[in-house]
Amino acid sequence: MNTMTNEIPVAASAALEKLKLALQSQVPSGTARRTADFKEAYPLIEHHLACGGSQKAACDQFNAAYGYKFHQPQFRKLLNAERKWRAERGDE
């Protein structure tokens, strides 16, 4: 009876789990981080805008919460890109 055959899947799954955790814990940087942060905040931003809030206020609050220094045109570009991406996926 070979016990190695029974241990290989356990060792392989442990290694895969370790890799999965390592990749999930990596913090995106630069543009990827900015995009990830905006995707996270998007539902709240849209709710704010739907309730009559201004894009300027949304931009200012996003900057304060996430530590960015976006100007209105940059914020609007991110907002429009996220809206387009979600519309293409059917997530409106």
Buried (B, 14 or more C-beta within 10 A) or exposed (E): EEEEEEEEEEEEEEEEEEEEEEEEEEEEEEEEEBBEBBEEBBEEBBEBBEEEEEBEEBBBBBBEEBEBEBEEEEBBEBBEEBBEEBEEEEEE
